[in-house]
Amino acid sequence: MSTPTNRITRSNGEERSVFPDALNVIDSSVTFNQGDLLCLLSNKLAKASLEADYASFLGIAPVTVVSGKLQSPYQGTAVDAAQAITAIPGPKYSVEAKMISKTGDAWAPGGAVYGDPADGPEYVSSAGTKQIGVYQGATIASAAAGQTVEVLLGHRYPGDALQGV
């Protein structure tokens, strides 16, 4: 389970998203945290469970959504049941984010970055088959457990090709 975290550290000043209003790709079963990497699976926003899911990678979640609604900032519970369903900002790409590295991975500036759904929706790896971004930090010989790395995130939808970096 991920923790809601604003992982976006830098953008080019332009909010870029395949779905600027993600309301039409969210239903009452959709739950994710701010900072999670999201894909379009079965026409709905979702966290990847397999690396192959990153073929439809959209970007990083800018908000937390619980059961299809924005998390309420005023309730002790996750959402206010009476809260109306409003516009929900979609996943962002062309942003730099601090993601959590897979333990032991080696990183070099400009290297390919892949999602690592086996460890969680906020984890990335320096090895894989579906590139989701480009590494931006200094050389790391072997990432420590929980170490964050700076990644310029793109998107892979539509067409299963990295775009927007």
N, C-alpha and C positions, 0 to 999 in steps of 0.2 A: 504494500500500500504506500502510495506516495504522500508527501506532505505539501500542502499548498505553499508555493514559493514563487515570488516574482524573479524568475531566472534571467529575464531579458536585461542586458546591461547596456546595449547600444543599438541604435537603428539609424537609418539614413534620414530620419525625420518624416518619412512617408509611411503611413500605416498600410502594410501590404498583406492581403489575405485573399485566398481563392474564394472564400465565402465571407465577405465583410459583415453580413448579418447571417449567423449560422442557425437561425430559428428553424429553417426548413430542413435542416439535417440533424435536428435534435428531437428526440421523443422522450417520453416519461421514464424510459429505462436507461437513459444516458447519464452517467456520472463520471466526472473527471476533475482533477485539481489544477489550479493555476500552476503552470510550469511543466505539465505533462506533454509529451509528444503525441500528436494525434494524427489519425489516418481516416480516410473515408472507407468504411467497410459496410457493405449491404446498404449503401446510400445513407448512412448515419455516421456521425462523428464517433470515434472509438479509439481506445488505447490498443496498440498492437499486442497480440499475444504470440505471434510468430514473426521472425524477421521478414518473411515474404510479405507480410501485411504492409510493410513500408513501401511497397510498390505504389501505394496511393497516399503517401505521406503528405500532409497539409501544412504542418508547422507546429508551433508551440502554443499551448492554451494560455491566453492572457487573463482568464478568469476561472473561478471554480463554479462548476455546475453540478447540482445534486438533483437527481430524479427529474431531469429536463428543465430545471429552473436555476437561475442565478442564486448562489448561496446568499442568504440574508445577512447583512451586517448587523442587524438589530436583534436577532433572536438567539436564544441559547441553543436552539435546535438548528439543524442544517438549513432548512428552508421554512418559510412561513406558508402554511397550507393555503391561506387566502391570497397569497401573492399572485398577481396576474403574470402571465407569461409575456415577457417583453423581448425586445431585440437583444440578442446575445452576440457579442463580438466573436468572430471566427478565429481560428488558429492563425498566428502571425508567421511570416517568413521574411527573408532578407533582414534578419535581426541577429545580433550576436547575443548568445546566451551562455550562462555558466551551467553546464550539465555535469552529471556525476559520471566519472570514468569507470569502466570495468576495471577491477583490480588487476594489476600486473601489466596492463597495456602500455606499449611504448608509443609516444607521440612525437611528431616532427611538424614544424610550422608548414602549413599548406597541405598537410596530409588529409586523406579522405576520412570522413566520420560516418559511422553506421549506427543505427539504433540497436539497442540491446534489451529487447523486451523480456528476456529471461530474468534479468535483474530488476527491472521495473521501468515505468514509463518516463522516468527522468534520467535514465542511464544511456550512455553511448559507448561505442567500442571503436578501436582503430582497425578492426578487421570485420569483414562481412560481405554481403552481396548487394545490398540496396543502400547506396550512399545517400545520406540526408544532409550533409554539410561539409564544411572545410574547417580544419583545426586552425585556430588563430594564436595559440599561446607559444611559450618557449618549449624547447625540447625536453621531454620527460622520458627517462630510460625505463621506468617501471612505475606505473601509477599506484599510489597507496590506496588502501580501502577508504572509500568515501571522498577521494580527491576530486575537486571540480576542475573542469577544463573549459576553455573558451572556444565556442563553436559558432561559425557563421552558418545559420540554418537556411536551407532552400526549401523546395517542395518537389514532389514527384507526381503531381496530379494536374491534368490528365496526361497519360502517355507513358508513365513509368520511366521518366528520364529526369535527372536532377536539373532543376531550373531555379532562378531567382537568387543565386548567390553572387 
